[in-house]
Amino acid sequence: MDETITLGKLIEELERQYPEAPVTFDFCNLTPTTVDSWRGQYYKLALGFTDSSACPTVAELLVNLREAIGKTFTGWKGGQYVMDADTEVWVDNPGRFSTTRIVGVEEISGTVTIKTKGE
């Protein structure tokens, strides 16, 4: 079983990629947006997604992910949660809950792909 990636590990894997490469998820040609508290468990993070054709670059996504370390997020129904490098990162938009988790990063034909796995 693939384990859910942590924020620190996701940053580490992205740092090995070409900074100007576009980033997508491995499903539906969706692109990552920003991180927020995950509705599934508020003390974990969720990386949002969009179907916009404007893919963030590795460098742009790394800025967003690095800023999440040490940042306090508000849970969907309240509470304050400080995220760190050991915080798991899932896939979801704010206010949504699914069981799609991030399990790795892979370069495919010049695009950096965030690999996921559903429960």
N, C-alpha and C positions, 0 to 999 in steps of 0.2 A: 504494500500500500504506500502510495506517495504521501509524504508529509507536507503539511501546509508550510509554506516558506515564511520566514520571519522578515521583518522590515530590514534588519541588518544584512541578511543573506540576499534579499532582493537587490539592495543597493550594491552589494559586493558583485553580484552577477552582472548587473547593468554596467558597472564601472569597467568591466572587461570588454565591453562592446564599443564600436565606433560611435563617438559622441553625436554625430550628425545623422545617424541612422534613424529612420522612422520606427515607431513602436506601435504594435498592434497586439490584440489578444488572439488566441488560437481558435476563436469561434466567431462566426458571422461577420468577419472583417470589422469588428468593433475596435475602437481605439480607447486607451486609458485617459482618464481625466484627472481628478484629484482624490486625495485620501480623506476619509472621515471616519468617525466611530462606526463600527459595524453594528447593524441592528440585531444581528444574531447574538452577539455577546459584546456589550459596549466597550469592554476593555481591550478589544481587538480592533484592527483597522480594516476598512474596505476601500479598495481602489475602484473608483467609479468608471463608467464607460459611456461612450456615445457612438452613434453611427456616422459622425462627421467624417468627411474625407480628409480633414486636416489632422494628420497624425502628429502627436508630439514627437520631438526627437528624444534620444536617450538623455542628452544633456538637460533638456527641459524637464523631463520626468524626474531625473535625479535631484534637481533643485527642490521639487515638491516633496519627494520622499525624504530627503535629508532634513527639510524643515519640520517634518513630523516627529523627529526624534527630540524628546523632551517637551513636546508641545502638549497642552491640555486640550482634550476634546470633550464636548458635552454629549452624553448618551442620548438616544432617541427619546427616552422618557425621563431624562434628567440625569444628574450625577456628573462628576468630573473625572476624567481618566487621562493620566499622563502616559504617553506612548514612549517606548524605548526600542532599542535594536532587537530585542527578543520578542517583540509584539508580532503575532501572526497577522498576515495580510490576506484577506479574502477578496472576492469580486462582488460588488454591489453598488448601486446608486443610493444616495441618502434616502432613508425611510423605507427601503426595500430589504427583503430578506430572502436569500437563496443559499444553497449549500455548494456554491462554486468556489473552489479555493485555488490559490496560486501555488504551483509546484515547481516552477523553474523558468528559465529564460533560454532562448535558443535563437541563433541567427539563421534565417532562412532567406536565401537570395537577396541579401542586402537589407532585409527588414528584420528588426529584432522582435521576436514573438514571445509574449508572455504565455507560458504554458499553464493550463488550468485542468482541474478535474472536478467533476460534479459528484456528489454523494449518491 
